[in-house]
Amino acid sequence: MPFTFGKDEKLKSRKRIAQLFDEGETVVKFPIKVFYLPLENSEVSQATFAVPKRSFKSAVARNRIKRQLREAYRLQKEVLEKENGKHFTLLFLYLSKDKPQYSKLSSSMAVLLKKISE
């Protein structure tokens, strides 16, 4: 499996995102919270990333955190498909009010993806 995060893997549908908040389950490993919902009849998992404007006023800071979250997901997403072959709709929400270290994000991401795949 290539370590890519292509166009088909990005969650953009407002209906699906609203459905995630209404029907989805959550898992938290500070500083990340994940909303997830199993997908039926899909070839890939879809993910999106959010950083609250309330916590980070600067768009530069928000975008940097989202880039770091995407990178951590991109490198570890194979855990989801390797375990049981299921696909999910995912929304990663950054909770902390401090700028993260990538190593912390990466370790939190690994724990979350393992919890979801079980």
Number of C-alpha atoms within 10 A of each C-alpha: 7 7 12 12 16 9 9 12 15 16 17 13 9 9 8 14 20 11 14 19 14 10 11 17 14 17 16 17 16 14 16 20 19 23 22 23 22 15 15 10 7 12 13 16 20 21 22 18 20 17 22 13 11 8 15 17 10 10 11 10 15 18 15 14 22 19 13 18 24 17 18 20 23 15 16 17 20 15 16 19 15 11 11 10 12 17 19 21 24 26 22 24 19 22 16 14 12 9 12 15 10 14 11 13 21 18 13 18 26 17 13 20 18 14 13 19 16 8
